[in-house]
Amino acid sequence: MLRYAFEVLNLNRVELTVYDFNKRAIRCYEKTGFTLEGRLRQKIFKNGNYQDVLIMSILKEEWKKTIH
């Protein structure tokens, strides 16, 4: 998907949001090269608690480093 975003669509940046309790997804994004940019504190109410939402992104130049 990132290859398509950067090579076909010629994007310079891809960003995403992920719930802070989704540790597996966060680790997967970090392994792929995404960087934590910010935290939206108590953004959602889930299972009786307020939860943070994380903002992560990767730049084209960072992605190129991970594929070589």
N, CA, C and O atoms as a Maestro MAE file, in Angstrom:
{
 s_m_m2io_version
 :::
 2.0.0
}

f_m_ct {
 s_m_title
 :::
 protein
 m_atom[272] {
  # First column is atom index #
  i_m_mmod_type
  r_m_x_coord
  r_m_y_coord
  r_m_z_coord
  i_m_residue_number
  s_m_chain_name
  s_m_pdb_residue_name
  s_m_pdb_atom_name
  i_m_atomic_number
  :::
  1 25 0.824 -1.179 0.000 1 A "MET " " N  " 7
  2 3 0.000 0.000 0.000 1 A "MET " " CA " 6
  3 2 0.876 1.253 0.000 1 A "MET " " C  " 6
  4 15 0.590 2.214 -0.715 1 A "MET " " O  " 8
  5 25 1.940 1.242 0.801 2 A "LEU " " N  " 7
  6 3 2.827 2.398 0.819 2 A "LEU " " CA " 6
  7 2 3.532 2.565 -0.519 2 A "LEU " " C  " 6
  8 15 3.737 3.688 -0.977 2 A "LEU " " O  " 8
  9 25 3.900 1.462 -1.142 3 A "ARG " " N  " 7
  10 3 4.530 1.544 -2.467 3 A "ARG " " CA " 6
  11 2 3.580 2.250 -3.443 3 A "ARG " " C  " 6
  12 15 4.005 3.122 -4.201 3 A "ARG " " O  " 8
  13 25 2.331 1.885 -3.424 4 A "TYR " " N  " 7
  14 3 1.340 2.519 -4.288 4 A "TYR " " CA " 6
  15 2 1.217 4.009 -3.969 4 A "TYR " " C  " 6
  16 15 1.194 4.843 -4.873 4 A "TYR " " O  " 8
  17 25 1.140 4.332 -2.698 5 A "ALA " " N  " 7
  18 3 0.994 5.731 -2.279 5 A "ALA " " CA " 6
  19 2 2.173 6.576 -2.743 5 A "ALA " " C  " 6
  20 15 1.991 7.685 -3.244 5 A "ALA " " O  " 8
  21 25 3.380 6.050 -2.574 6 A "PHE " " N  " 7
  22 3 4.564 6.845 -2.883 6 A "PHE " " CA " 6
  23 2 4.986 6.776 -4.348 6 A "PHE " " C  " 6
  24 15 5.445 7.775 -4.901 6 A "PHE " " O  " 8
  25 25 4.840 5.618 -4.983 7 A "GLU " " N  " 7
  26 3 5.321 5.476 -6.353 7 A "GLU " " CA " 6
  27 2 4.254 5.788 -7.408 7 A "GLU " " C  " 6
  28 15 4.562 6.392 -8.435 7 A "GLU " " O  " 8
  29 25 3.030 5.388 -7.167 8 A "VAL " " N  " 7
  30 3 1.973 5.610 -8.165 8 A "VAL " " CA " 6
  31 2 1.284 6.959 -7.949 8 A "VAL " " C  " 6
  32 15 1.146 7.752 -8.880 8 A "VAL " " O  " 8
  33 25 0.858 7.205 -6.721 9 A "LEU " " N  " 7
  34 3 0.166 8.464 -6.432 9 A "LEU " " CA " 6
  35 2 1.127 9.629 -6.227 9 A "LEU " " C  " 6
  36 15 0.716 10.789 -6.213 9 A "LEU " " O  " 8
  37 25 2.398 9.312 -6.068 10 A "ASN " " N  " 7
  38 3 3.451 10.310 -5.866 10 A "ASN " " CA " 6
  39 2 3.191 11.186 -4.634 10 A "ASN " " C  " 6
  40 15 3.447 12.390 -4.652 10 A "ASN " " O  " 8
  41 25 2.687 10.575 -3.583 11 A "LEU " " N  " 7
  42 3 2.504 11.306 -2.324 11 A "LEU " " CA " 6
  43 2 3.850 11.465 -1.634 11 A "LEU " " C  " 6
  44 15 4.764 10.670 -1.851 11 A "LEU " " O  " 8
  45 25 3.966 12.480 -0.814 12 A "ASN " " N  " 7
  46 3 5.182 12.683 -0.035 12 A "ASN " " CA " 6
  47 2 5.005 12.223 1.405 12 A "ASN " " C  " 6
  48 15 5.983 12.020 2.125 12 A "ASN " " O  " 8
  49 25 3.757 12.061 1.819 13 A "ARG " " N  " 7
  50 3 3.469 11.755 3.217 13 A "ARG " " CA " 6
  51 2 2.209 10.908 3.321 13 A "ARG " " C  " 6
  52 15 1.232 11.135 2.607 13 A "ARG " " O  " 8
  53 25 2.244 9.926 4.222 14 A "VAL " " N  " 7
  54 3 1.060 9.124 4.546 14 A "VAL " " CA " 6
  55 2 0.889 9.201 6.052 14 A "VAL " " C  " 6
  56 15 1.844 9.004 6.803 14 A "VAL " " O  " 8
  57 25 -0.316 9.487 6.489 15 A "GLU " " N  " 7
  58 3 -0.565 9.544 7.932 15 A "GLU " " CA " 6
  59 2 -1.749 8.665 8.284 15 A "GLU " " C  " 6
  60 15 -2.569 8.316 7.435 15 A "GLU " " O  " 8
  61 25 -1.814 8.315 9.571 16 A "LEU " " N  " 7
  62 3 -2.895 7.469 10.058 16 A "LEU " " CA " 6
  63 2 -3.183 7.812 11.507 16 A "LEU " " C  " 6
  64 15 -2.391 8.472 12.180 16 A "LEU " " O  " 8
  65 25 -4.335 7.350 11.971 17 A "THR " " N  " 7
  66 3 -4.651 7.430 13.393 17 A "THR " " CA " 6
  67 2 -4.889 6.020 13.891 17 A "THR " " C  " 6
  68 15 -5.361 5.155 13.154 17 A "THR " " O  " 8
  69 25 -4.554 5.800 15.160 18 A "VAL " " N  " 7
  70 3 -4.700 4.483 15.768 18 A "VAL " " CA " 6
  71 2 -5.031 4.690 17.251 18 A "VAL " " C  " 6
  72 15 -4.515 5.606 17.891 18 A "VAL " " O  " 8
  73 25 -5.892 3.831 17.779 19 A "TYR " " N  " 7
  74 3 -6.230 3.910 19.200 19 A "TYR " " CA " 6
  75 2 -5.019 3.514 20.042 19 A "TYR " " C  " 6
  76 15 -4.293 2.586 19.687 19 A "TYR " " O  " 8
  77 25 -4.802 4.201 21.135 20 A "ASP " " N  " 7
  78 3 -3.618 3.941 21.967 20 A "ASP " " CA " 6
  79 2 -3.626 2.551 22.601 20 A "ASP " " C  " 6
  80 15 -2.570 2.053 22.991 20 A "ASP " " O  " 8
  81 25 -4.774 1.927 22.711 21 A "PHE " " N  " 7
  82 3 -4.837 0.589 23.313 21 A "PHE " " CA " 6
  83 2 -4.543 -0.518 22.291 21 A "PHE " " C  " 6
  84 15 -4.460 -1.689 22.661 21 A "PHE " " O  " 8
  85 25 -4.387 -0.165 21.030 22 A "ASN " " N  " 7
  86 3 -4.123 -1.153 19.979 22 A "ASN " " CA " 6
  87 2 -2.609 -1.320 19.813 22 A "ASN " " C  " 6
  88 15 -2.031 -0.895 18.813 22 A "ASN " " O  " 8
  89 25 -1.991 -1.935 20.797 23 A "LYS " " N  " 7
  90 3 -0.528 -2.056 20.858 23 A "LYS " " CA " 6
  91 2 0.057 -2.814 19.669 23 A "LYS " " C  " 6
  92 15 1.127 -2.458 19.174 23 A "LYS " " O  " 8
  93 25 -0.627 -3.846 19.211 24 A "ARG " " N  " 7
  94 3 -0.114 -4.628 18.078 24 A "ARG " " CA " 6
  95 2 -0.049 -3.783 16.809 24 A "ARG " " C  " 6
  96 15 0.930 -3.841 16.065 24 A "ARG " " O  " 8
  97 25 -1.086 -3.005 16.571 25 A "ALA " " N  " 7
  98 3 -1.097 -2.150 15.380 25 A "ALA " " CA " 6
  99 2 -0.003 -1.091 15.475 25 A "ALA " " C  " 6
  100 15 0.693 -0.826 14.495 25 A "ALA " " O  " 8
  101 25 0.150 -0.494 16.636 26 A "ILE " " N  " 7
  102 3 1.182 0.534 16.829 26 A "ILE " " CA " 6
  103 2 2.554 -0.052 16.534 26 A "ILE " " C  " 6
  104 15 3.356 0.567 15.834 26 A "ILE " " O  " 8
  105 25 2.829 -1.236 17.060 27 A "ARG " " N  " 7
  106 3 4.126 -1.886 16.829 27 A "ARG " " CA " 6
  107 2 4.323 -2.196 15.344 27 A "ARG " " C  " 6
  108 15 5.423 -2.030 14.817 27 A "ARG " " O  " 8
  109 25 3.280 -2.639 14.680 28 A "CYS " " N  " 7
  110 3 3.345 -2.921 13.245 28 A "CYS " " CA " 6
  111 2 3.682 -1.650 12.460 28 A "CYS " " C  " 6
  112 15 4.536 -1.677 11.574 28 A "CYS " " O  " 8
  113 25 3.022 -0.555 12.778 29 A "TYR " " N  " 7
  114 3 3.294 0.712 12.091 29 A "TYR " " CA " 6
  115 2 4.718 1.184 12.357 29 A "TYR " " C  " 6
  116 15 5.390 1.677 11.451 29 A "TYR " " O  " 8
  117 25 5.177 1.038 13.587 30 A "GLU " " N  " 7
  118 3 6.565 1.429 13.913 30 A "GLU " " CA " 6
  119 2 7.566 0.591 13.117 30 A "GLU " " C  " 6
  120 15 8.553 1.122 12.609 30 A "GLU " " O  " 8
  121 25 7.318 -0.705 13.008 31 A "LYS " " N  " 7
  122 3 8.212 -1.583 12.241 31 A "LYS " " CA " 6
  123 2 8.236 -1.189 10.764 31 A "LYS " " C  " 6
  124 15 9.251 -1.353 10.088 31 A "LYS " " O  " 8
  125 25 7.119 -0.671 10.274 32 A "THR " " N  " 7
  126 3 7.020 -0.259 8.880 32 A "THR " " CA " 6
  127 2 7.698 1.086 8.642 32 A "THR " " C  " 6
  128 15 7.937 1.461 7.494 32 A "THR " " O  " 8
  129 25 8.011 1.816 9.714 33 A "GLY " " N  " 7
  130 3 8.706 3.086 9.577 33 A "GLY " " CA " 6
  131 2 7.902 4.302 9.986 33 A "GLY " " C  " 6
  132 15 8.403 5.424 9.909 33 A "GLY " " O  " 8
  133 25 6.660 4.106 10.421 34 A "PHE " " N  " 7
  134 3 5.851 5.241 10.848 34 A "PHE " " CA " 6
  135 2 6.405 5.831 12.144 34 A "PHE " " C  " 6
  136 15 6.955 5.119 12.983 34 A "PHE " " O  " 8
  137 25 6.248 7.143 12.287 35 A "THR " " N  " 7
  138 3 6.709 7.878 13.458 35 A "THR " " CA " 6
  139 2 5.502 8.475 14.185 35 A "THR " " C  " 6
  140 15 4.573 8.983 13.557 35 A "THR " " O  " 8
  141 25 5.532 8.407 15.505 36 A "LEU " " N  " 7
  142 3 4.479 9.028 16.305 36 A "LEU " " CA " 6
  143 2 4.615 10.541 16.208 36 A "LEU " " C  " 6
  144 15 5.681 11.093 16.476 36 A "LEU " " O  " 8
  145 25 3.538 11.203 15.827 37 A "GLU " " N  " 7
  146 3 3.550 12.659 15.703 37 A "GLU " " CA " 6
  147 2 2.763 13.352 16.801 37 A "GLU " " C  " 6
  148 15 3.085 14.476 17.187 37 A "GLU " " O  " 8
  149 25 1.748 12.695 17.298 38 A "GLY " " N  " 7
  150 3 0.944 13.371 18.301 38 A "GLY " " CA " 6
  151 2 -0.078 12.452 18.936 38 A "GLY " " C  " 6
  152 15 -0.252 11.300 18.538 38 A "GLY " " O  " 8
  153 25 -0.738 12.995 19.924 39 A "ARG " " N  " 7
  154 3 -1.723 12.249 20.707 39 A "ARG " " CA " 6
  155 2 -2.936 13.145 20.907 39 A "ARG " " C  " 6
  156 15 -2.821 14.268 21.399 39 A "ARG " " O  " 8
  157 25 -4.101 12.633 20.518 40 A "LEU " " N  " 7
  158 3 -5.353 13.327 20.778 40 A "LEU " " CA " 6
  159 2 -5.904 12.740 22.074 40 A "LEU " " C  " 6
  160 15 -6.486 11.656 22.086 40 A "LEU " " O  " 8
  161 25 -5.711 13.466 23.140 41 A "ARG " " N  " 7
  162 3 -6.034 12.951 24.470 41 A "ARG " " CA " 6
  163 2 -7.534 12.803 24.666 41 A "ARG " " C  " 6
  164 15 -8.317 13.700 24.353 41 A "ARG " " O  " 8
  165 25 -7.908 11.643 25.193 42 A "GLN " " N  " 7
  166 3 -9.292 11.302 25.508 42 A "GLN " " CA " 6
  167 2 -10.237 11.630 24.351 42 A "GLN " " C  " 6
  168 15 -11.295 12.226 24.550 42 A "GLN " " O  " 8
  169 25 -9.846 11.238 23.161 43 A "LYS " " N  " 7
  170 3 -10.591 11.533 21.935 43 A "LYS " " CA " 6
  171 2 -11.876 10.718 21.818 43 A "LYS " " C  " 6
  172 15 -12.890 11.221 21.333 43 A "LYS " " O  " 8
  173 25 -11.836 9.459 22.263 44 A "ILE " " N  " 7
  174 3 -13.011 8.598 22.125 44 A "ILE " " CA " 6
  175 2 -13.404 8.016 23.478 44 A "ILE " " C  " 6
  176 15 -12.586 7.920 24.394 44 A "ILE " " O  " 8
  177 25 -14.660 7.635 23.582 45 A "PHE " " N  " 7
  178 3 -15.169 6.961 24.776 45 A "PHE " " CA " 6
  179 2 -15.480 5.531 24.375 45 A "PHE " " C  " 6
  180 15 -16.394 5.295 23.584 45 A "PHE " " O  " 8
  181 25 -14.727 4.567 24.914 46 A "LYS " " N  " 7
  182 3 -14.878 3.158 24.529 46 A "LYS " " CA " 6
  183 2 -14.768 2.294 25.772 46 A "LYS " " C  " 6
  184 15 -13.881 2.491 26.603 46 A "LYS " " O  " 8
  185 25 -15.668 1.344 25.892 47 A "ASN " " N  " 7
  186 3 -15.682 0.413 27.021 47 A "ASN " " CA " 6
  187 2 -15.674 1.126 28.367 47 A "ASN " " C  " 6
  188 15 -15.010 0.685 29.305 47 A "ASN " " O  " 8
  189 25 -16.408 2.221 28.459 48 A "GLY " " N  " 7
  190 3 -16.560 2.921 29.722 48 A "GLY " " CA " 6
  191 2 -15.417 3.847 30.091 48 A "GLY " " C  " 6
  192 15 -15.408 4.402 31.190 48 A "GLY " " O  " 8
  193 25 -14.440 4.030 29.187 49 A "ASN " " N  " 7
  194 3 -13.293 4.895 29.468 49 A "ASN " " CA " 6
  195 2 -12.984 5.774 28.274 49 A "ASN " " C  " 6
  196 15 -13.260 5.419 27.128 49 A "ASN " " O  " 8
  197 25 -12.411 6.919 28.562 50 A "TYR " " N  " 7
  198 3 -11.898 7.758 27.492 50 A "TYR " " CA " 6
  199 2 -10.554 7.207 27.043 50 A "TYR " " C  " 6
  200 15 -9.730 6.808 27.866 50 A "TYR " " O  " 8
  201 25 -10.339 7.190 25.732 51 A "GLN " " N  " 7
  202 3 -9.111 6.639 25.157 51 A "GLN " " CA " 6
  203 2 -8.436 7.691 24.271 51 A "GLN " " C  " 6
  204 15 -9.099 8.514 23.639 51 A "GLN " " O  " 8
  205 25 -7.117 7.641 24.244 52 A "ASP " " N  " 7
  206 3 -6.352 8.523 23.370 52 A "ASP " " CA " 6
  207 2 -6.290 7.942 21.960 52 A "ASP " " C  " 6
  208 15 -6.379 6.729 21.765 52 A "ASP " " O  " 8
  209 25 -6.138 8.823 20.995 53 A "VAL " " N  " 7
  210 3 -5.919 8.427 19.607 53 A "VAL " " CA " 6
  211 2 -4.551 8.977 19.203 53 A "VAL " " C  " 6
  212 15 -4.264 10.155 19.415 53 A "VAL " " O  " 8
  213 25 -3.712 8.123 18.621 54 A "LEU " " N  " 7
  214 3 -2.373 8.522 18.210 54 A "LEU " " CA " 6
  215 2 -2.366 8.876 16.734 54 A "LEU " " C  " 6
  216 15 -3.082 8.272 15.936 54 A "LEU " " O  " 8
  217 25 -1.553 9.856 16.377 55 A "ILE " " N  " 7
  218 3 -1.345 10.237 14.987 55 A "ILE " " CA " 6
  219 2 0.068 9.806 14.610 55 A "ILE " " C  " 6
  220 15 1.040 10.166 15.274 55 A "ILE " " O  " 8
  221 25 0.164 9.029 13.535 56 A "MET " " N  " 7
  222 3 1.466 8.542 13.073 56 A "MET " " CA " 6
  223 2 1.595 8.861 11.585 56 A "MET " " C  " 6
  224 15 0.598 8.959 10.869 56 A "MET " " O  " 8
  225 25 2.847 9.022 11.128 57 A "SER " " N  " 7
  226 3 3.059 9.300 9.713 57 A "SER " " CA " 6
  227 2 4.394 8.743 9.246 57 A "SER " " C  " 6
  228 15 5.264 8.390 10.041 57 A "SER " " O  " 8
  229 25 4.522 8.677 7.922 58 A "ILE " " N  " 7
  230 3 5.779 8.293 7.292 58 A "ILE " " CA " 6
  231 2 5.944 9.167 6.047 58 A "ILE " " C  " 6
  232 15 4.982 9.429 5.325 58 A "ILE " " O  " 8
  233 25 7.167 9.608 5.813 59 A "LEU " " N  " 7
  234 3 7.491 10.394 4.636 59 A "LEU " " CA " 6
  235 2 8.096 9.498 3.571 59 A "LEU " " C  " 6
  236 15 8.626 8.428 3.873 59 A "LEU " " O  " 8
  237 25 8.015 9.935 2.335 60 A "LYS " " N  " 7
  238 3 8.540 9.156 1.216 60 A "LYS " " CA " 6
  239 2 10.019 8.816 1.432 60 A "LYS " " C  " 6
  240 15 10.425 7.673 1.218 60 A "LYS " " O  " 8
  241 25 10.822 9.791 1.851 61 A "GLU " " N  " 7
  242 3 12.260 9.553 2.053 61 A "GLU " " CA " 6
  243 2 12.519 8.545 3.165 61 A "GLU " " C  " 6
  244 15 13.484 7.784 3.095 61 A "GLU " " O  " 8
  245 25 11.663 8.531 4.197 62 A "GLU " " N  " 7
  246 3 11.809 7.544 5.278 62 A "GLU " " CA " 6
  247 2 11.431 6.155 4.779 62 A "GLU " " C  " 6
  248 15 12.086 5.170 5.120 62 A "GLU " " O  " 8
  249 25 10.380 6.075 3.975 63 A "TRP " " N  " 7
  250 3 9.945 4.798 3.421 63 A "TRP " " CA " 6
  251 2 11.024 4.196 2.519 63 A "TRP " " C  " 6
  252 15 11.268 2.989 2.555 63 A "TRP " " O  " 8
  253 25 11.663 5.037 1.717 64 A "LYS " " N  " 7
  254 3 12.716 4.552 0.816 64 A "LYS " " CA " 6
  255 2 13.841 3.899 1.597 64 A "LYS " " C  " 6
  256 15 14.423 2.921 1.127 64 A "LYS " " O  " 8
  257 25 14.160 4.410 2.768 65 A "LYS " " N  " 7
  258 3 15.219 3.840 3.606 65 A "LYS " " CA " 6
  259 2 14.840 2.461 4.136 65 A "LYS " " C  " 6
  260 15 15.712 1.618 4.346 65 A "LYS " " O  " 8
  261 25 13.551 2.225 4.355 66 A "THR " " N  " 7
  262 3 13.120 0.943 4.917 66 A "THR " " CA " 6
  263 2 13.054 -0.171 3.884 66 A "THR " " C  " 6
  264 15 13.067 -1.347 4.249 66 A "THR " " O  " 8
  265 25 12.983 0.173 2.601 67 A "ILE " " N  " 7
  266 3 12.852 -0.873 1.582 67 A "ILE " " CA " 6
  267 2 14.192 -1.315 1.019 67 A "ILE " " C  " 6
  268 15 14.245 -2.273 0.247 67 A "ILE " " O  " 8
  269 25 15.278 -0.640 1.385 68 A "HIS " " N  " 7
  270 3 16.594 -1.009 0.847 68 A "HIS " " CA " 6
  271 2 17.443 -1.684 1.884 68 A "HIS " " C  " 6
  272 15 18.580 -2.060 1.602 68 A "HIS " " O  " 8
  :::
 }
 m_bond[271] {
  # First column is bond index #
  i_m_from
  i_m_to
  i_m_order
  :::
  1 1 2 1
  2 2 3 1
  3 3 4 2
  4 3 5 1
  5 5 6 1
  6 6 7 1
  7 7 8 2
  8 7 9 1
  9 9 10 1
  10 10 11 1
  11 11 12 2
  12 11 13 1
  13 13 14 1
  14 14 15 1
  15 15 16 2
  16 15 17 1
  17 17 18 1
  18 18 19 1
  19 19 20 2
  20 19 21 1
  21 21 22 1
  22 22 23 1
  23 23 24 2
  24 23 25 1
  25 25 26 1
  26 26 27 1
  27 27 28 2
  28 27 29 1
  29 29 30 1
  30 30 31 1
  31 31 32 2
  32 31 33 1
  33 33 34 1
  34 34 35 1
  35 35 36 2
  36 35 37 1
  37 37 38 1
  38 38 39 1
  39 39 40 2
  40 39 41 1
  41 41 42 1
  42 42 43 1
  43 43 44 2
  44 43 45 1
  45 45 46 1
  46 46 47 1
  47 47 48 2
  48 47 49 1
  49 49 50 1
  50 50 51 1
  51 51 52 2
  52 51 53 1
  53 53 54 1
  54 54 55 1
  55 55 56 2
  56 55 57 1
  57 57 58 1
  58 58 59 1
  59 59 60 2
  60 59 61 1
  61 61 62 1
  62 62 63 1
  63 63 64 2
  64 63 65 1
  65 65 66 1
  66 66 67 1
  67 67 68 2
  68 67 69 1
  69 69 70 1
  70 70 71 1
  71 71 72 2
  72 71 73 1
  73 73 74 1
  74 74 75 1
  75 75 76 2
  76 75 77 1
  77 77 78 1
  78 78 79 1
  79 79 80 2
  80 79 81 1
  81 81 82 1
  82 82 83 1
  83 83 84 2
  84 83 85 1
  85 85 86 1
  86 86 87 1
  87 87 88 2
  88 87 89 1
  89 89 90 1
  90 90 91 1
  91 91 92 2
  92 91 93 1
  93 93 94 1
  94 94 95 1
  95 95 96 2
  96 95 97 1
  97 97 98 1
  98 98 99 1
  99 99 100 2
  100 99 101 1
  101 101 102 1
  102 102 103 1
  103 103 104 2
  104 103 105 1
  105 105 106 1
  106 106 107 1
  107 107 108 2
  108 107 109 1
  109 109 110 1
  110 110 111 1
  111 111 112 2
  112 111 113 1
  113 113 114 1
  114 114 115 1
  115 115 116 2
  116 115 117 1
  117 117 118 1
  118 118 119 1
  119 119 120 2
  120 119 121 1
  121 121 122 1
  122 122 123 1
  123 123 124 2
  124 123 125 1
  125 125 126 1
  126 126 127 1
  127 127 128 2
  128 127 129 1
  129 129 130 1
  130 130 131 1
  131 131 132 2
  132 131 133 1
  133 133 134 1
  134 134 135 1
  135 135 136 2
  136 135 137 1
  137 137 138 1
  138 138 139 1
  139 139 140 2
  140 139 141 1
  141 141 142 1
  142 142 143 1
  143 143 144 2
  144 143 145 1
  145 145 146 1
  146 146 147 1
  147 147 148 2
  148 147 149 1
  149 149 150 1
  150 150 151 1
  151 151 152 2
  152 151 153 1
  153 153 154 1
  154 154 155 1
  155 155 156 2
  156 155 157 1
  157 157 158 1
  158 158 159 1
  159 159 160 2
  160 159 161 1
  161 161 162 1
  162 162 163 1
  163 163 164 2
  164 163 165 1
  165 165 166 1
  166 166 167 1
  167 167 168 2
  168 167 169 1
  169 169 170 1
  170 170 171 1
  171 171 172 2
  172 171 173 1
  173 173 174 1
  174 174 175 1
  175 175 176 2
  176 175 177 1
  177 177 178 1
  178 178 179 1
  179 179 180 2
  180 179 181 1
  181 181 182 1
  182 182 183 1
  183 183 184 2
  184 183 185 1
  185 185 186 1
  186 186 187 1
  187 187 188 2
  188 187 189 1
  189 189 190 1
  190 190 191 1
  191 191 192 2
  192 191 193 1
  193 193 194 1
  194 194 195 1
  195 195 196 2
  196 195 197 1
  197 197 198 1
  198 198 199 1
  199 199 200 2
  200 199 201 1
  201 201 202 1
  202 202 203 1
  203 203 204 2
  204 203 205 1
  205 205 206 1
  206 206 207 1
  207 207 208 2
  208 207 209 1
  209 209 210 1
  210 210 211 1
  211 211 212 2
  212 211 213 1
  213 213 214 1
  214 214 215 1
  215 215 216 2
  216 215 217 1
  217 217 218 1
  218 218 219 1
  219 219 220 2
  220 219 221 1
  221 221 222 1
  222 222 223 1
  223 223 224 2
  224 223 225 1
  225 225 226 1
  226 226 227 1
  227 227 228 2
  228 227 229 1
  229 229 230 1
  230 230 231 1
  231 231 232 2
  232 231 233 1
  233 233 234 1
  234 234 235 1
  235 235 236 2
  236 235 237 1
  237 237 238 1
  238 238 239 1
  239 239 240 2
  240 239 241 1
  241 241 242 1
  242 242 243 1
  243 243 244 2
  244 243 245 1
  245 245 246 1
  246 246 247 1
  247 247 248 2
  248 247 249 1
  249 249 250 1
  250 250 251 1
  251 251 252 2
  252 251 253 1
  253 253 254 1
  254 254 255 1
  255 255 256 2
  256 255 257 1
  257 257 258 1
  258 258 259 1
  259 259 260 2
  260 259 261 1
  261 261 262 1
  262 262 263 1
  263 263 264 2
  264 263 265 1
  265 265 266 1
  266 266 267 1
  267 267 268 2
  268 267 269 1
  269 269 270 1
  270 270 271 1
  271 271 272 2
  :::
 }
}
